[in-house]
Amino acid sequence: MEEHRALIPRPPVWVQDLALTLFITVMQVQGTVVRNIGEVGARPLTDLGFLGYALLIVSGVAIVARRRWPAAVFVTTAIASIVYYGCGFPDGPTWLALFVALYTLAAVGDGLRSLVLAGTGIGLLSAVWLITSIGIEPRAAIGWVYFRIGASVMSAALGESVRTRRVIAVEAQRRAELAERTREEEARARVDAERLRIAREVHDTVAHAIAVINVQAGVTAHVLDRKPEQARDALRAIEQTSSRALGEMRAVLGVLRDDGDDERSPYPGLDRVSELADRARSAGLDVEMSENLSTAVVLPSAVSVAAYRIVQESITNVIRHVGPTRVTIVLDHDADTLRVRITDAGRTGSAHPPPAGPGGRGIPGMRERCRLLGGDLEAQPHPDGGFEVAAWLPLAPAGSPR
């Protein structure tokens, strides 16, 4: 039954207003006539050229435009009431149009200005009604005057209540839409951040592996006929490097699979920097490591992974842009900061330029890793030749209490 009622179509607004206008106009005229049958002393509605009838009809018909011009309709009905009672026409349901106009003014108006207009109008109407009721007989009939005043106030208050509820509903809808947009934007931002992280991890893993494989492939081609044992070692290094790269790629891309597998390999951290050094040596670099890492200080995993990737990218850049040279890796920390420094001797007599061309992810990618964790990175030619990458990473999130 409830579903059936909910499906009943409502008539258009103009039809509703037209029906209300017809009802009010008929009620004001017919109700006033019926109420004053046999009354003595009141001015007939036919006096002054049927002015009483005209005022009741005009105020009733004005209601048809209440939604479009609420202030004008209220002023029209208020003036009609003032003239009606000022001329001494008989009492009756002559206030129906006025009450509807007051309600509409407050309900669809613009808030404060509408309330000021309604309050001013009610004050003026009350004064006119009280003045015209002086000497009214019987004295009990003055109760209708107080009823008109009270009903006017109630009509305005009811309209303001409806307007306030509508404003609250619109604001709640706006906030809900804003919250939905914010959630969508946050979701897109998380997706973009994850995409960037995966791209960064893939770049670091693939670039390092390809650089090492490229060097080893060159060695193999060079010594294949003359030194087969050295060629075999180079091929073995290629196999091991490609195998490690594939393993890291599976770990990085494993987050894209929704297969419920929680046994993914962890990302490499500083505990595997020595493996990087060994691979770099196999690629022809003279790597010297200096580690001053205390086991008493536990490095956050994000910091350890970022430091590993910075060392990996720096070594990759040296292999790609410099070739065989001496590389020094220094790792140390205090209670607050991990410091990573990678220095290469460069080509003989010159320092190589920063290894990041247009669209490159080398130095910008390393610097971004640091800044995401609250640290920073500097990459510049070394005064003694070569190139130096220096990074520092906080061991606690930025802004966390100590």
C-alpha positions as CSV (number, residue, x, y, z in Angstrom):
1,M,0.0,0.0,0.0
2,E,2.8,2.4,0.9
3,E,4.6,1.7,-2.3
4,H,1.4,2.3,-4.3
5,R,0.9,5.7,-2.6
6,A,4.5,6.6,-3.3
7,L,4.0,6.0,-7.0
8,I,1.0,8.4,-7.2
9,P,2.2,11.4,-9.3
10,R,1.9,14.8,-7.8
11,P,0.4,17.6,-10.0
12,P,2.7,20.3,-11.4
13,V,3.5,23.2,-9.1
14,W,1.4,25.6,-11.2
15,V,-1.6,23.4,-10.8
16,Q,-1.1,23.2,-7.1
17,D,-0.9,27.0,-6.8
18,L,-3.9,27.5,-9.0
19,A,-6.0,25.2,-6.9
20,L,-4.8,26.9,-3.7
21,T,-5.6,30.3,-5.2
22,L,-9.1,29.2,-6.1
23,F,-9.7,27.7,-2.7
24,I,-8.6,30.7,-0.8
25,T,-10.5,33.2,-2.9
26,V,-13.7,31.3,-2.6
27,M,-13.2,30.7,1.2
28,Q,-12.5,34.4,1.8
29,V,-15.5,35.7,-0.1
30,Q,-18.0,32.9,0.8
31,G,-16.8,32.6,4.4
32,T,-17.1,36.3,5.1
33,V,-20.6,36.4,3.5
34,V,-21.9,33.4,5.4
35,R,-20.4,34.6,8.7
36,N,-22.0,38.0,8.5
37,I,-25.5,37.0,7.5
38,G,-27.9,38.9,9.8
39,E,-25.1,41.0,11.3
40,V,-26.0,44.6,12.1
41,G,-23.6,47.5,12.1
42,A,-20.9,46.2,9.8
43,R,-20.3,47.8,6.4
44,P,-21.7,45.6,3.6
45,L,-19.2,44.3,1.1
46,T,-21.1,46.0,-1.7
47,D,-20.4,49.5,-0.4
48,L,-17.9,51.8,-2.2
49,G,-18.5,50.1,-5.5
50,F,-18.2,46.5,-4.2
51,L,-14.8,47.4,-2.7
52,G,-15.1,44.7,0.0
53,Y,-15.5,42.0,-2.6
54,A,-12.7,43.4,-4.8
55,L,-10.2,43.4,-1.8
56,L,-11.0,39.8,-0.9
57,I,-10.7,38.7,-4.5
58,V,-7.5,40.6,-5.2
59,S,-5.8,39.3,-2.1
60,G,-6.9,35.7,-3.0
61,V,-5.9,35.8,-6.6
62,A,-2.4,37.3,-5.7
63,I,-1.5,33.9,-4.2
64,V,-1.1,32.4,-7.6
65,A,2.2,34.3,-8.0
66,R,3.5,33.7,-4.4
67,R,6.5,31.5,-5.5
68,R,7.8,33.9,-8.1
69,W,7.3,37.2,-6.3
70,P,6.8,36.4,-2.6
71,A,7.6,39.9,-1.3
72,A,5.2,41.6,-3.8
73,V,2.4,39.1,-3.0
74,F,2.8,39.7,0.7
75,V,2.8,43.5,0.3
76,T,-0.4,43.2,-1.9
77,T,-2.2,41.0,0.7
78,A,-1.1,43.3,3.5
79,I,-2.3,46.4,1.8
80,A,-5.6,44.7,1.0
81,S,-6.1,43.8,4.6
82,I,-5.2,47.3,5.9
83,V,-7.7,48.9,3.4
84,Y,-10.3,46.2,4.2
85,Y,-10.3,46.7,7.9
86,G,-9.7,50.4,7.7
87,C,-12.9,50.8,5.7
88,G,-14.8,48.9,8.4
89,F,-15.8,45.9,6.3
90,P,-17.0,42.9,8.3
91,D,-14.6,40.3,9.9
92,G,-14.3,36.8,8.6
93,P,-11.7,34.4,7.0
94,T,-10.3,37.4,5.2
95,W,-6.8,36.7,6.4
96,L,-6.3,33.3,4.6
97,A,-4.3,34.9,1.7
98,L,-2.3,37.0,4.1
99,F,-1.2,34.0,6.2
100,V,-0.2,32.0,3.1
101,A,1.7,35.0,1.7
102,L,3.6,35.4,5.0
103,Y,4.5,31.7,5.1
104,T,5.7,31.8,1.5
105,L,7.7,35.0,2.1
106,A,9.6,33.4,5.0
107,A,9.9,29.9,3.4
108,V,11.2,30.9,-0.1
109,G,12.8,34.3,0.8
110,D,16.4,35.1,1.3
111,G,16.5,34.9,5.1
112,L,17.2,38.1,7.0
113,R,15.7,40.6,4.5
114,S,12.5,38.5,4.2
115,L,12.2,38.3,8.0
116,V,12.7,42.0,8.3
117,L,10.0,42.7,5.7
118,A,7.6,40.2,7.4
119,G,8.3,41.6,10.8
120,T,7.7,45.2,9.7
121,G,4.5,44.1,7.9
122,I,3.2,42.2,10.9
123,G,3.9,45.3,13.1
124,L,2.0,47.6,10.8
125,L,-0.9,45.2,10.3
126,S,-1.2,44.7,14.1
127,A,-1.4,48.4,14.7
128,V,-4.1,48.9,12.0
129,W,-6.0,45.9,13.3
130,L,-5.9,47.2,16.9
131,I,-6.9,50.7,16.0
132,T,-9.8,49.6,13.8
133,S,-11.1,47.4,16.6
134,I,-11.6,50.3,19.0
135,G,-15.2,50.3,20.1
136,I,-15.9,46.9,18.6
137,E,-19.0,45.2,19.8
138,P,-19.4,42.8,21.3
139,R,-16.0,43.2,23.1
140,A,-15.3,39.5,22.9
141,A,-14.9,39.9,19.2
142,I,-11.6,41.5,19.8
143,G,-10.2,38.0,20.3
144,W,-10.2,37.6,16.5
145,V,-7.8,40.6,16.3
146,Y,-5.4,38.8,18.6
147,F,-5.9,35.6,16.6
148,R,-4.9,37.4,13.4
149,I,-1.7,38.8,15.1
150,G,-0.7,35.5,16.6
151,A,-1.5,33.6,13.4
152,S,0.6,36.0,11.3
153,V,3.6,35.5,13.6
154,M,3.1,31.7,13.5
155,S,2.9,31.7,9.7
156,A,6.2,33.6,9.4
157,A,7.8,31.3,12.0
158,L,6.7,28.2,10.2
159,G,8.0,29.5,6.9
160,E,11.4,30.3,8.4
161,S,11.5,26.8,9.9
162,V,10.9,25.3,6.5
163,R,13.5,27.5,4.9
164,T,16.1,26.7,7.6
165,R,15.5,22.9,7.2
166,R,15.9,23.3,3.4
167,V,19.1,25.2,3.8
168,I,20.4,22.6,6.2
169,A,19.5,19.8,3.8
170,V,21.2,21.6,0.9
171,E,24.3,22.2,3.0
172,A,24.3,18.6,4.1
173,Q,24.0,17.5,0.4
174,R,26.8,19.9,-0.6
175,R,29.1,18.5,2.2
176,A,28.3,14.9,1.2
177,E,29.2,15.7,-2.4
178,L,32.3,17.5,-1.3
179,A,33.3,14.5,0.9
180,E,32.6,12.1,-2.0
181,R,34.8,14.3,-4.3
182,T,37.5,14.4,-1.6
183,R,37.4,10.6,-1.2
184,E,37.7,10.2,-5.0
185,E,40.6,12.7,-5.2
186,E,42.4,11.0,-2.3
187,A,41.9,7.6,-4.0
188,R,43.3,9.0,-7.3
189,A,46.2,10.5,-5.3
190,R,46.9,7.2,-3.7
191,V,46.7,5.4,-7.1
192,D,49.1,8.0,-8.6
193,A,51.5,7.7,-5.7
194,E,51.5,3.9,-6.0
195,R,52.0,4.1,-9.7
196,L,54.9,6.5,-9.2
197,R,56.4,4.2,-6.6
198,I,56.1,1.2,-8.8
199,A,57.6,3.1,-11.7
200,R,60.5,4.2,-9.5
201,E,61.1,0.7,-8.2
202,V,61.0,-0.8,-11.7
203,H,63.3,1.9,-13.1
204,D,65.9,1.4,-10.3
205,T,65.8,-2.4,-10.6
206,V,65.8,-2.6,-14.4
207,A,68.3,0.2,-15.0
208,H,70.8,-1.3,-12.6
209,A,70.4,-4.8,-14.0
210,I,70.7,-3.7,-17.6
211,A,73.8,-1.6,-16.9
212,V,75.5,-4.5,-15.3
213,I,74.4,-6.9,-18.0
214,N,75.5,-4.5,-20.7
215,V,79.0,-4.4,-19.2
216,Q,79.2,-8.1,-18.8
217,A,78.0,-8.7,-22.3
218,G,80.7,-6.4,-23.6
219,V,83.3,-8.3,-21.6
220,T,82.0,-11.6,-23.0
221,A,82.1,-10.4,-26.6
222,H,85.7,-9.2,-26.0
223,V,87.2,-12.3,-24.4
224,L,85.0,-15.1,-25.8
225,D,87.6,-16.5,-28.1
226,R,90.8,-15.7,-26.2
227,K,89.7,-16.3,-22.6
228,P,86.7,-18.6,-22.5
229,E,86.9,-19.0,-18.7
230,Q,86.5,-15.2,-18.2
231,A,83.7,-15.2,-20.7
232,R,82.0,-18.0,-18.7
233,D,82.3,-15.9,-15.5
234,A,80.8,-12.9,-17.3
235,L,77.9,-15.0,-18.5
236,R,77.4,-16.4,-15.0
237,A,77.3,-12.8,-13.7
238,I,74.7,-11.9,-16.4
239,E,72.6,-14.9,-15.3
240,Q,72.8,-14.0,-11.6
241,T,72.0,-10.3,-12.3
242,S,69.0,-11.0,-14.4
243,S,67.7,-13.6,-11.9
244,R,68.0,-11.0,-9.1
245,A,66.3,-8.4,-11.2
246,L,63.4,-10.7,-12.0
247,G,63.0,-11.5,-8.3
248,E,62.9,-7.8,-7.4
249,M,60.5,-7.2,-10.3
250,R,58.1,-9.9,-8.9
251,A,58.3,-8.3,-5.5
252,V,57.5,-4.8,-6.9
253,L,54.7,-5.9,-9.2
254,G,53.3,-8.4,-6.8
255,V,51.1,-5.6,-5.3
256,L,49.2,-5.5,-8.6
257,R,48.0,-9.1,-8.2
258,D,44.9,-9.6,-6.1
259,D,45.6,-13.3,-5.4
260,G,45.7,-13.2,-1.6
261,D,49.4,-14.0,-1.6
262,D,50.9,-12.4,1.5
263,E,54.3,-14.1,1.1
264,R,55.8,-11.6,-1.2
265,S,59.6,-11.0,-1.0
266,P,60.5,-7.9,1.0
267,Y,62.2,-5.0,-0.8
268,P,66.0,-5.0,-0.6
269,G,67.5,-2.9,2.1
270,L,70.9,-1.9,3.4
271,D,71.6,-5.5,4.5
272,R,72.1,-6.2,0.8
273,V,74.3,-3.3,-0.1
274,S,77.3,-5.6,-0.1
275,E,75.7,-7.6,-2.9
276,L,75.5,-4.3,-4.9
277,A,79.2,-3.8,-4.3
278,D,80.0,-7.3,-5.5
279,R,78.0,-6.8,-8.7
280,A,79.6,-3.4,-9.2
281,R,83.1,-5.0,-8.8
282,S,82.1,-7.7,-11.4
283,A,81.2,-4.8,-13.7
284,G,84.7,-3.4,-13.5
285,L,84.3,-0.8,-10.7
286,D,86.8,-0.6,-7.8
287,V,84.3,-0.3,-4.9
288,E,85.4,0.7,-1.4
289,M,82.7,0.5,1.4
290,S,82.7,2.2,4.7
291,E,79.9,1.3,7.0
292,N,79.3,2.7,10.4
293,L,75.9,1.3,11.3
294,S,75.2,0.3,14.8
295,T,73.0,-2.7,15.5
296,A,71.6,-0.8,18.5
297,V,69.7,1.5,16.1
298,V,66.9,-0.1,14.1
299,L,66.5,1.5,10.7
300,P,62.9,1.9,9.5
301,S,62.3,-0.3,6.5
302,A,61.3,2.6,4.3
303,V,64.6,4.4,5.1
304,S,66.6,1.2,4.5
305,V,65.0,0.6,1.2
306,A,65.4,4.2,0.1
307,A,69.1,4.1,1.0
308,Y,69.6,0.8,-0.9
309,R,67.9,2.3,-4.0
310,I,70.1,5.4,-3.8
311,V,73.3,3.4,-3.7
312,Q,71.9,1.2,-6.5
313,E,71.0,4.1,-8.7
314,S,74.3,5.8,-8.1
315,I,76.3,2.7,-9.0
316,T,74.1,2.3,-12.1
317,N,74.9,5.9,-13.2
318,V,78.6,5.3,-12.7
319,I,78.5,2.2,-14.8
320,R,76.5,3.8,-17.6
321,H,78.2,7.3,-17.7
322,V,81.7,6.7,-16.4
323,G,82.8,3.1,-16.8
324,P,85.5,1.4,-14.8
325,T,86.6,3.8,-12.0
326,R,87.0,3.9,-8.2
327,V,83.8,4.3,-6.2
328,T,83.5,5.0,-2.4
329,I,80.4,4.2,-0.5
330,V,80.0,5.6,3.0
331,L,77.1,4.7,5.3
332,D,76.8,6.1,8.8
333,H,74.1,7.4,11.1
334,D,73.5,9.0,14.5
335,A,70.4,8.8,16.6
336,D,68.4,10.9,14.2
337,T,69.8,10.6,10.7
338,L,71.1,8.1,8.2
339,R,73.8,9.5,5.8
340,V,74.6,8.0,2.5
341,R,77.5,9.2,0.4
342,I,78.6,7.7,-3.0
343,T,81.7,9.2,-4.6
344,D,83.4,8.2,-7.9
345,A,86.7,9.2,-9.2
346,G,85.3,9.9,-12.6
347,R,87.0,9.6,-16.0
348,T,90.7,10.6,-16.1
349,G,90.9,14.4,-15.9
350,S,87.2,15.2,-15.9
351,A,84.0,14.9,-13.9
352,H,81.0,13.4,-15.6
353,P,77.8,15.4,-15.8
354,P,74.7,14.6,-13.7
355,P,73.3,11.4,-15.1
356,A,69.7,12.5,-15.7
357,G,68.6,13.8,-19.1
358,P,65.2,15.0,-20.1
359,G,62.6,12.7,-18.6
360,G,65.2,10.8,-16.7
361,R,64.6,9.4,-13.2
362,G,68.1,9.3,-11.9
363,I,69.0,12.1,-9.6
364,P,65.4,13.5,-9.5
365,G,64.1,10.1,-8.5
366,M,66.7,9.7,-5.7
367,R,66.0,13.2,-4.5
368,E,62.2,12.5,-4.5
369,R,62.8,9.3,-2.4
370,C,64.6,11.4,0.2
371,R,62.0,14.2,0.4
372,L,59.2,11.7,0.7
373,L,60.8,10.6,3.9
374,G,61.6,14.1,5.1
375,G,65.2,14.1,4.0
376,D,67.1,15.5,1.1
377,L,69.8,14.8,-1.5
378,E,72.7,16.7,-3.2
379,A,74.4,15.5,-6.4
380,Q,77.3,17.5,-7.7
381,P,80.8,17.2,-9.2
382,H,83.4,16.5,-6.5
383,P,86.1,19.1,-6.0
384,D,88.8,16.4,-6.5
385,G,87.2,15.1,-9.7
386,G,84.4,12.7,-10.3
387,F,80.9,13.0,-8.9
388,E,79.4,12.8,-5.5
389,V,75.9,11.9,-4.3
390,A,75.1,12.7,-0.7
391,A,71.8,11.9,1.0
392,W,70.5,12.2,4.5
393,L,67.4,10.4,5.7
394,P,65.6,11.0,9.1
395,L,65.2,7.9,11.2
396,A,61.8,9.1,12.5
397,P,58.8,10.6,10.5
398,A,58.9,14.3,10.1
399,G,57.0,16.0,13.0
400,S,57.0,12.9,15.2
401,P,57.8,13.5,18.9
402,R,61.2,12.5,20.2
